[in-house]
Amino acid sequence: MLNQGNQDLSRVEQLIQTKQVHKAFFRLVQLSNQYSKDEKFLRMLSSVQGQLSDFISREKTLKALMDVNSSAVNVIDYSLQLIKNGKLQLAEAFLTALNFSELSDDLRAICAESLVSIYVQQNNFSGLEKQIHLMEEYQMFNEMFHYGQAILELHFGLEESAIQSLRKAVGLRDHFEQAWVALGLLHEKRGDFELAQANFEKALDFNPLNSVALKFLAQAHIRTGQFERSVDKVSFYLESYSFDEEMTKNYIQLLEMAQKNDVAQREAEKMFYFSGKNLIA
């Protein structure tokens, strides 16, 4: 039975390695009753579900894996999926229950960075402050430390210090889009509009679908008449998020500035139609 199990899962592993993800998934479904408590099976299933972007099912699989083996790795993997699925409080509960001092350096870093992310999203400044102090204690001066430090400094009104902390964060991780957006928002608030635009554009280089960066950039270009610099970026965004009313309004203004009035009219009619449907619903 053990040899048969190894053969079954080895075949699935080969399918995954050759990028036959859908075949691997269907085979795992066929094996699910037989191997539902098997760690290797559950890890494979969670991997395939992640590749298929089935994050709701992946959360359930990782929970089952954690129930089979509550190792720190499994707890952290489950918590990361909870964060992705927006279940921040539950993720926080699992992560804070881990013994920080007993984690390996890599797992400690993932745990600390995840908690900083949670506390920032929750505006939980007391939790964030405790986590930053804990990271100081373990000398974890990575990009998330500086980002969390910047958010705390902003909370206490220390804008110049926050800018320096954010610069340290992007210096350590150039593709840190949230830090670039935060820098852009700070410069926008201080009236440094060219710097703000440069920071928003940097964030969009790494994630063209960052709505905060794109909205501020589009509004800046509308204000300065530089419509050609963001009209394509907004169009690309709306291909994925066509029901974003605020972004659509920006797009219509940009199109009108570009004298594409027929396209602007169609976008206005589409926005009116969908907003009306939402009101009726």
Secondary structure as UniProt FT lines:
FT   HELIX           2..17
FT   TURN            18..19
FT   HELIX           21..35
FT   TURN            36..37
FT   HELIX           39..51
FT   TURN            52..53
FT   HELIX           55..68
FT   HELIX           72..84
FT   TURN            85..86
FT   HELIX           88..97
FT   HELIX           100..102
FT   HELIX           105..122
FT   HELIX           125..137
FT   TURN            138..139
FT   HELIX           143..155
FT   TURN            156..157
FT   HELIX           159..172
FT   TURN            174..175
FT   HELIX           177..189
FT   TURN            190..191
FT   HELIX           193..206
FT   TURN            208..209
FT   HELIX           211..224
FT   HELIX           227..229
FT   HELIX           231..240
FT   TURN            242..243
FT   HELIX           245..257
FT   TURN            258..259
FT   HELIX           261..280
//
